[in-house]
Amino acid sequence: MLDATTRSGGTATAAPPATATELALAAPVTVGPAARFSRVLLSPWSRLSLLVALLVAAGSTVLLLEPQRLLADGWPPELSGAAAALVYAVAYGLCSVAFVPRPLLNLAAGALFGSQLGLGAALAGTVLGAGIAFTLGRVLGQGALRPLLRGRLLQGADGQLSRHGFRSMLAIRLFPGVPFAAANYCAAVSRMGYVPFLLATALGSIPNTAAYVVAGARASTPTSPAFLIAMAAIAVPALVGAMVAWRKRHHLRAR
């Protein structure tokens, strides 16, 4: 006697048995608590929350340790020369991620190590801090923040940084009115590559960093030509940047 037969035409056809793959696909998929926890932990908003927590912790640590005391107390006598400059460069990078103002760090580099060695330490710390911030923003913040780029202004800035990363970041670093940390995280959210970002940061930061380092190195002789030139190199770009920002503000209002 045949199962599942068709009577028409006098022939009997048996239904083919289900394969193991079909049975596995048909079975309900259950997600365990560990998998759900991992999915929530690795979600974009969880990573963004971790980034915010890290930055708050870094800022709080800086407030407690008060690294600006180096300007008054000097560098520890156990370190000197290139080794001290290397340690300072690492500390500079970490402090810049924790929102310590770069002008203060540049002045300290000049006061502690002089013009040449101080400039090398400050530039190395600038690139290191920018790289750390870029990595944190790219890994922890990009996934949550990119979907929020819906406004025309935000999309325009993202497109400029993504398509013309090197020259855009070079202009940002040369322009004194753009905060260092804001530029780092905006670049991280965009599709800019690491190499253009770091190279533009290194080249674009030279003029402003050198001016502050020389001012810090010659602070004891405020009437010297080097100190006066350094102060002019700080004040003139800042004044030009303020004028450009003022004009752009009126253009935006006119629209």
C-alpha positions as CSV (number, residue, x, y, z in Angstrom):
1,M,0.0,0.0,0.0
2,L,1.5,3.4,-1.1
3,D,1.4,6.6,1.0
4,A,0.6,10.0,-0.5
5,T,-0.4,8.6,-3.9
6,T,-2.3,10.3,-6.6
7,R,-5.1,8.4,-8.2
8,S,-5.2,10.2,-11.5
9,G,-3.6,8.2,-14.3
10,G,-3.2,5.1,-12.2
11,T,0.3,6.1,-11.0
12,A,1.4,6.5,-7.4
13,T,4.1,9.2,-6.5
14,A,5.7,9.3,-3.0
15,A,6.8,12.6,-1.6
16,P,10.6,12.9,-1.3
17,P,11.9,12.8,2.2
18,A,13.3,16.1,3.7
19,T,17.0,16.4,3.7
20,A,19.1,17.2,6.8
21,T,19.9,20.7,5.5
22,E,16.3,21.5,5.0
23,L,15.4,20.3,8.5
24,A,18.2,22.4,10.0
25,L,17.0,25.5,8.1
26,A,13.5,24.9,9.2
27,A,14.4,24.6,12.8
28,P,13.9,27.7,14.9
29,V,17.2,29.6,15.7
30,T,17.6,30.4,19.4
31,V,20.0,33.1,20.5
32,G,21.5,32.6,23.9
33,P,22.0,35.3,26.5
34,A,25.8,35.4,25.8
35,A,25.2,36.1,22.1
36,R,22.6,38.8,22.9
37,F,25.0,40.4,25.4
38,S,27.8,40.4,22.8
39,R,25.6,41.9,20.2
40,V,24.6,44.7,22.5
41,L,28.1,45.2,23.7
42,L,29.5,45.5,20.2
43,S,26.7,47.7,18.9
44,P,27.6,51.2,17.5
45,W,25.9,53.1,20.3
46,S,27.7,50.9,23.0
47,R,31.0,51.7,21.4
48,L,30.2,55.4,21.3
49,S,29.3,55.3,25.0
50,L,32.6,53.7,25.7
51,L,34.4,56.4,23.8
52,V,32.6,59.1,25.8
53,A,33.4,57.3,29.0
54,L,37.1,57.1,28.1
55,L,37.3,60.8,27.2
56,V,35.6,61.8,30.4
57,A,38.0,59.6,32.4
58,A,41.0,61.0,30.6
59,G,39.8,64.6,31.2
60,S,39.2,63.9,34.9
61,T,42.7,62.3,35.2
62,V,44.3,65.4,33.8
63,L,42.4,67.6,36.2
64,L,43.7,65.6,39.1
65,L,47.3,65.3,38.0
66,E,47.6,68.9,36.8
67,P,50.4,68.4,34.2
68,Q,50.7,72.2,33.8
69,R,52.7,72.2,37.0
70,L,55.7,71.2,34.8
71,L,55.9,74.8,33.7
72,A,56.5,75.9,37.3
73,D,58.3,72.8,38.8
74,G,60.4,71.8,35.7
75,W,61.1,68.4,34.3
76,P,62.1,65.6,36.7
77,P,66.0,65.6,37.0
78,E,66.2,61.8,36.4
79,L,65.4,62.4,32.7
80,S,67.3,64.7,30.4
81,G,68.1,65.2,26.7
82,A,66.5,63.0,24.0
83,A,65.1,60.5,26.5
84,A,63.2,63.3,28.3
85,A,61.9,64.7,25.0
86,L,60.7,61.2,24.0
87,V,58.8,60.8,27.3
88,Y,57.4,64.3,26.9
89,A,56.2,63.5,23.4
90,V,54.3,60.5,24.7
91,A,52.8,62.5,27.6
92,Y,51.9,65.3,25.1
93,G,50.0,62.9,22.9
94,L,48.0,61.4,25.8
95,C,47.3,64.9,27.3
96,S,46.1,66.2,23.9
97,V,43.6,63.3,23.7
98,A,42.4,64.4,27.2
99,F,41.7,67.9,25.9
100,V,44.7,69.6,27.4
101,P,45.2,72.8,25.2
102,R,48.0,72.3,22.7
103,P,49.3,75.9,23.1
104,L,50.1,75.2,26.8
105,L,51.8,71.9,25.8
106,N,53.8,73.7,23.1
107,L,54.9,76.5,25.5
108,A,56.0,73.8,28.0
109,A,58.0,72.0,25.3
110,G,59.9,75.1,24.5
111,A,60.5,76.1,28.1
112,L,61.7,72.6,29.1
113,F,63.8,71.6,26.0
114,G,64.5,74.7,24.0
115,S,63.5,75.5,20.5
116,Q,64.9,72.6,18.4
117,L,64.4,69.7,20.8
118,G,61.1,71.1,22.0
119,L,59.8,71.5,18.5
120,G,60.6,67.8,17.7
121,A,58.9,66.6,20.9
122,A,55.9,68.8,20.4
123,L,55.4,67.7,16.7
124,A,55.8,64.0,17.7
125,G,53.3,64.4,20.5
126,T,50.9,66.2,18.1
127,V,51.0,63.4,15.6
128,L,50.7,60.8,18.3
129,G,47.8,62.4,20.0
130,A,46.0,62.9,16.6
131,G,46.6,59.3,15.7
132,I,45.2,58.1,19.0
133,A,42.1,60.3,18.8
134,F,41.5,59.3,15.1
135,T,41.8,55.6,16.0
136,L,39.4,55.9,18.9
137,G,36.9,57.9,16.9
138,R,37.1,55.5,13.9
139,V,36.7,52.3,16.0
140,L,34.3,53.5,18.6
141,G,32.4,56.4,17.1
142,Q,32.1,56.1,13.4
143,G,29.4,53.4,13.3
144,A,27.0,55.4,15.5
145,L,27.7,58.9,14.2
146,R,27.8,58.4,10.4
147,P,24.0,57.7,10.2
148,L,23.4,61.1,11.8
149,L,25.1,63.0,8.9
150,R,21.8,64.0,7.3
151,G,22.1,67.8,7.2
152,R,23.4,69.5,4.1
153,L,26.3,71.2,6.0
154,L,27.3,68.0,7.7
155,Q,27.1,66.0,4.5
156,G,29.2,68.6,2.7
157,A,31.9,68.6,5.3
158,D,31.9,64.8,5.3
159,G,32.2,64.7,1.5
160,Q,35.1,67.2,1.6
161,L,37.0,65.2,4.2
162,S,36.4,61.9,2.5
163,R,37.3,62.9,-1.1
164,H,40.0,65.5,-0.4
165,G,41.4,64.3,2.9
166,F,45.0,65.5,2.7
167,R,44.4,69.0,1.5
168,S,41.3,69.5,3.7
169,M,43.1,68.4,6.8
170,L,46.2,70.4,5.9
171,A,44.0,73.6,5.6
172,I,42.4,72.8,9.0
173,R,45.7,72.4,10.7
174,L,47.0,75.6,9.3
175,F,43.8,77.5,10.3
176,P,44.2,78.4,14.0
177,G,40.5,78.6,14.7
178,V,39.6,74.9,14.4
179,P,40.0,73.0,17.7
180,F,42.5,70.2,17.6
181,A,40.2,67.5,19.1
182,A,37.2,68.5,17.0
183,A,39.2,68.1,13.8
184,N,40.5,64.7,14.9
185,Y,37.0,63.2,15.6
186,C,35.4,64.8,12.5
187,A,38.1,63.2,10.4
188,A,37.6,59.9,12.1
189,V,33.9,59.9,11.4
190,S,34.6,60.6,7.7
191,R,36.2,58.1,5.3
192,M,39.6,59.8,5.3
193,G,42.5,57.4,5.4
194,Y,45.1,57.2,8.2
195,V,48.1,58.2,6.1
196,P,46.7,61.4,4.6
197,F,45.4,62.4,8.0
198,L,48.7,61.9,9.9
199,L,50.8,63.4,7.1
200,A,48.6,66.5,6.8
201,T,48.6,66.8,10.6
202,A,52.4,66.7,10.8
203,L,52.9,69.3,8.0
204,G,50.1,71.6,8.9
205,S,51.0,71.8,12.6
206,I,54.6,73.0,12.0
207,P,54.0,76.8,11.8
208,N,51.7,77.2,14.8
209,T,53.6,74.7,16.9
210,A,57.0,76.3,16.1
211,A,55.7,79.7,17.1
212,Y,54.5,78.5,20.5
213,V,57.7,76.5,21.2
214,V,60.0,79.4,20.3
215,A,57.8,81.7,22.5
216,G,58.2,79.2,25.4
217,A,61.9,78.9,24.9
218,R,62.5,82.6,24.8
219,A,59.9,83.6,27.5
220,S,62.7,84.7,29.8
221,T,63.7,87.4,27.3
222,P,60.4,88.9,26.1
223,T,62.2,91.7,24.2
224,S,64.4,89.4,22.1
225,P,63.7,89.4,18.3
226,A,62.9,85.6,18.4
227,F,60.3,86.0,21.0
228,L,58.7,89.0,19.3
229,I,58.6,87.2,15.9
230,A,57.1,84.1,17.6
231,M,54.4,86.2,19.2
232,A,53.6,87.9,15.8
233,A,53.4,84.4,14.2
234,I,50.8,83.5,16.8
235,A,48.8,86.7,16.7
236,V,48.7,87.4,13.0
237,P,47.2,84.0,11.9
238,A,44.7,84.2,14.8
239,L,43.6,87.6,13.7
240,V,43.3,86.5,10.1
241,G,41.3,83.5,11.2
242,A,39.0,85.6,13.2
243,M,38.4,88.0,10.3
244,V,37.7,85.1,7.9
245,A,35.3,83.5,10.4
246,W,33.5,86.9,10.9
247,R,33.0,87.2,7.1
248,K,31.8,83.7,6.8
249,R,29.3,84.4,9.5
250,H,27.8,87.3,7.6
251,H,27.6,85.2,4.4
252,L,25.7,82.5,6.2
253,R,23.3,85.0,7.7
254,A,22.7,86.5,4.2
255,R,21.6,83.1,2.9
